[in-house]
Amino acid sequence: MKSVLSIAGSDSSGGAGIQADIKTIESLHLFAQTAITALTAQNTLGVASVAEVAPRFVEEQIDAVFADIRPDAVKIGMVSSAPIAASIARALRRAGAGNVVVDPVMVATSGARLIDEDAVGTLTAELFSLASVITPNIPEAEALLGRSIEDEEGQEGAACALADRFGCAVLVKGGHGLNDANDVLAQFGGGVRWFKAARVDNPNTHGTGCTLSSAIACGLACGCSLEESVAAAKSYLTGALGAGLDLGKGSGPLDHMWNNRLVG
């Protein structure tokens, strides 16, 4: 059985972060391992509080995973501080980790900021250099580039610019667009592919970014190409949204197990 390590924050409501990653990985029939970077007190209405894990302990979690059940891919989510980002980078370099997917989580779906300003520089300098692909949404891509993205042409240009800047593939997700859910993948050194899909009419989108990036890591862990992994991950996410789970008083979670439910 292939294994994926999720390095991310814990979501007490179970819809995003480590919990969403575990559900996604197991739903796709891989073995999930974790290194927790932060604890959050949150629900579908928002984030009430964040407690960071000590950077050294984050590093020790990663070391322990690689020393035993070596993961075939790594997904990195919430990294709230520069010292934690640096500790993750040290551990992954020491382990020679491959198939690294970085979801640059900056703001929660609810609007709560999940990363310090100082951490952004360390994240881009230390972790993007290890990444096979990074998966910013449009607001995150705008923050990384320092300019607005108004249309699909701007979205594609942003993906290419970020790929050139950081030396890795970049998937700029279009879920924050007005009329579609089209994502664009730019490969470092050239090559662009669009992954187009109609927007699913579902207001419950808590954890979509976590879910997509974990699913991409699953594809890479199984030996699929990056394009194949993105296509499969997008199909899985579309199904999880389309299942129409409706829990909570705010933006609720996805149905991560939709593809494992028996019919009849």
N, C-alpha and C positions, 0 to 999 in steps of 0.2 A: 504494500500500500504506500502510495506517495504521501509526503507530508508537507504542510505549509506552516511556517511560523508567522504569527501575527504579532507585531510590536505596536501596541496602541493603548489607548485609554479605555477604562472600564465605564460602561453606561449602565447605571443602576436600573434604568427602565427596560433594558434588554433589546433596544431597537437598533443601536448603532455601536461603534467601537468594537472592543474585543468580543462582545456578545454577538453582534451581527457577523463578525468575521468567523467565529466558531460555527455558527449556524450555516453560513454560506459554504464553508469548507467541507463540513460534514454532509450537507445536502448534496454536494457534488462528489461525495464518496472518497474524499481524501481525509487524512488524519490531521487534526488541528492541534498546534502547539502555540503557546503564548508567552509573551513578556510584557507585563503591564507597566505602562509609563506614568499613569495617573489614575486616580479614583475620582469619579464625578457623582455628585448628587443631582440627578436630573430626571425629568419625565418628558412627556410629549409637549408640555407647555414651555419648557426651557431648562437651563442649567442653573441650579441654585448655588453650587459650590464645587471647587476643584481642589484636590489634594494631590500634589505631585509625589511620585515615588523617588526615593533617593537615587541619584544617577548611578552610583556604584552598584546598587541593588538591581537596577535595570540591566546593567552590564553583566552581572552575575547570573541573572535569569537567562540571558542569551547564551552565555558560555555554557551553562548547564544543558541547554537544549542541544547545542552543537556537539557537546561531548558524548551524547548518547544517541538519540534518534535524530540523525542529521536531516534537516529539512531540505526539500528539493526546490523550494522557493520561499521568499520572504516578502511579507507585506508590511509596510510601515505606515501607520496612521498618525494619531495625535502625538505630537512631540511639543510639549508646552514650553520648554526652556532650552537655552543654549547648552548648558552642561549635560542635559539628557541627550540632546542630539549628538554631542561629541562622544558620549559614552556608547551610544548605539553604533556610531561609525567605527570606534575602536574595536568593539566586539566583532562586528561584521568583517572588518578587514582582517582581524586575527584569524577568523574562521574561514576566510576565503569564500564568503557567501556569494552565490550567484542567483540569477532570476529574481532580482529585487524590484519590487513595485512600490513606489512612494506616492501616497496620496497626501498632498500637502494641505492637511486640515488646518484651516485658519479660523473659520467661523462656522458655528453649528447652524443647522437648518433653522433653529429658533432665532438666530442672530447673535448669540453669545460668542464673544471672541475666545478662542481656545489656545492661542499661542502668544508668547511675549514678543515684542518688537525685536529684542536682541536675538531671539531664537531663529528668526527668519534668515538672517545672514548665515548662521551656523548650519541651518537646515540645507540651504542652497549650496554652501561651500563643501560641507562634509558628506551629506547624504545623497544629494543629486548625482554626485560623481560616482556613486556606487550603483545607481539605478539602471535597470534595463528600460524602465519607462516611468514617467511621472504622470499623474492623472488630475490636473487642476480643473475645477469648474471655471466658468467664465469670470466670476468675481475674483477667484484666486489667481487666474491668469492675468487679469488686469492689475492686481496688486503686485505680482512678480515683475510685470513689464513696466508698470507705472503709466499705463495709458488705457483708455476705454476701448471696449470691443462693441461695435454697433451692429454688425451683421456677419453673415457667413464668410465674407471675404476677410473681414477683420479677425474672425475666429481662426481661419486657416493661417493668416499671416502671423498671428500670435503663436500658434503651435510651431511654425517654422522658426520664428525668432527665438523661442525658448529652447528648441532643440539645438540650434546653433550656439546659444549662449551656454548651455549646461552640458552639452555633449552626450545627450541621451535622447531616446524617443520620448515624445510628448503627446498625450491624448488630452485635448481640450474638450471638455464635456459641454454639450449644449443644453442641458436640462434647465438652465436658467433663462433660455431664450423664450420668446413670446409664443411662437407658433409651432415649435417642433422639439424633438429630442435628438438632434443630429450631433454626433461627435466626430472630431477630425483627429487623425493620427499622423504626426509628422515624424519621420525617421531622421536620426542624426546623419548628415551626409547626403540627404535627399530622399525623396519618396513621400507622397502624401496619399492618404486614403480616407474617404468619408464613410462613416457608418450611420446610415439614416434610418430613422424610425419615427412613426407617428407618436405624438404625445399621448400617454395613457391618462385618461380622465380619472385621476385619483389624487386627492389632496394629501394623502398619507404617504409622505416621502422621507420619513425619518430614517437615516442610515443608508440612503441610496449610494452615496459615494463610497462608503466603507464596503458595501456589498459588491459594487462593481470592481473595485480594486482587488478585493479578495478573490473574486471569481477569475480575474485575469491571472492572478498568481497561481491559481489552481491549474489553468491551462498551461502555463509555462512549466509548472512542476511535472506535468504529464508529457512534456516534450513537444507540445504544439508550438507553432510559430507565434510571434507576437500578434500578427493580424488575425490568425485563427483564434487566439486566446481572447482578443478583444471582441470579436464577433460572437463567440460562444457566451462570454460574460454578459454582453448586452442583451442577448436572447434570454438568458437566465433572469436578469434584472427586469426585463419587460414582463416576463411571466410572473415574477414576484409582485410587481405592481398591479398587474392585471387580475390577480387572484382576489383583490378587493378586500383585504383584511381591514377592519375598522375598529381600532382599539384606542382608548385614551381620549382626552378632551382637546388635544392639539393636533399637530402633525404626527400621526401615528406611525407605527412600524410596518414593515413589509411582511408578507407571508413567505419566509425563507424556505419553508418545506413544501411549497406548492408542487414541486416536481416529484415528490415522493409520496403523494397522497394516492390511496387506492380509489378507483372509480367503481361505483356500484357495490 
